[in-house]
């Protein structure tokens, strides 16, 4: 019985630690524009074809997209102004 209780406690601690670690990642500031607003700006760029990836790192969004002539473009956006950095 004690082994079961110990195993359950360890499992709960490990699961809680993993959830806590996910919360340690920096988030966009409270006054940040919606990501959809930034994506809309990207979609309006000349030659836009599709968004490949959006990353949040170092306090900014980096949007990777492709143009109609298959060029890969990466632009970093300020989350508060929604303007390219």
C-alpha positions as CSV (number, residue, x, y, z in Angstrom):
1,X,0.0,0.0,0.0
2,X,2.8,2.4,0.8
3,X,4.5,1.7,-2.5
4,X,1.3,2.6,-4.3
5,X,1.0,5.9,-2.4
6,X,4.7,6.7,-3.0
7,X,4.4,5.9,-6.7
8,X,1.3,8.1,-7.0
9,X,2.9,11.0,-5.2
10,X,6.0,10.8,-7.4
11,X,3.9,10.7,-10.5
12,X,1.9,13.7,-9.4
13,X,5.0,15.7,-8.6
14,X,6.6,14.9,-12.0
15,X,3.4,15.8,-13.8
16,X,3.1,19.1,-11.8
17,X,6.7,19.9,-12.5
18,X,6.2,19.5,-16.3
19,X,3.1,21.7,-16.2
20,X,5.0,24.3,-14.1
21,X,7.9,24.3,-16.6
22,X,5.5,25.1,-19.5
23,X,4.4,28.2,-17.5
24,X,7.9,29.5,-17.3
25,X,8.0,30.5,-21.0
26,X,7.7,34.2,-21.6
27,X,4.3,35.4,-22.9
28,X,3.4,38.3,-25.0
29,X,2.8,41.5,-23.0
30,X,-0.8,42.3,-21.9
31,X,-1.0,45.2,-24.4
32,X,0.1,43.0,-27.4
33,X,-1.9,43.0,-30.6
34,X,-3.7,39.9,-31.5
35,X,-1.7,37.4,-33.5
36,X,-4.5,37.4,-36.0
37,X,-3.8,41.1,-36.7
38,X,-0.2,40.4,-37.4
39,X,-1.0,37.5,-39.7
40,X,-3.5,39.7,-41.6
41,X,-0.7,42.2,-42.2
42,X,1.5,39.3,-43.6
43,X,-1.3,38.1,-45.8
44,X,-1.6,41.6,-47.3
45,X,2.0,41.7,-48.4
46,X,2.7,41.6,-52.1
47,X,3.2,38.1,-53.5
48,X,2.0,36.4,-50.3
49,X,1.1,32.7,-50.8
50,X,1.0,31.0,-47.4
51,X,2.2,31.1,-43.8
52,X,4.6,28.3,-42.9
53,X,5.3,29.0,-39.3
54,X,4.9,31.5,-36.5
55,X,7.4,31.5,-33.5
56,X,7.4,33.5,-30.3
57,X,10.9,34.1,-29.1
58,X,12.9,37.0,-27.5
59,X,9.8,39.1,-27.1
60,X,8.7,39.1,-30.7
61,X,6.8,37.1,-33.3
62,X,8.8,35.7,-36.2
63,X,6.5,34.8,-39.1
64,X,7.9,32.6,-41.9
65,X,5.9,32.6,-45.1
66,X,6.3,31.9,-48.8
67,X,5.5,34.1,-51.8
68,X,3.9,33.1,-55.1
69,X,7.3,32.8,-56.6
70,X,8.3,30.3,-53.9
71,X,10.6,32.7,-52.0
72,X,10.9,32.1,-48.2
73,X,10.4,35.2,-46.1
74,X,11.0,35.6,-42.4
75,X,9.8,38.8,-40.7
76,X,10.0,39.6,-37.0
77,X,7.1,41.7,-35.6
78,X,6.9,43.7,-32.4
79,X,3.9,42.3,-30.5
80,X,2.7,45.7,-29.2
81,X,2.9,47.8,-32.4
82,X,2.4,44.9,-34.8
83,X,5.1,46.5,-37.0
84,X,8.2,44.7,-38.3
85,X,11.3,45.1,-36.2
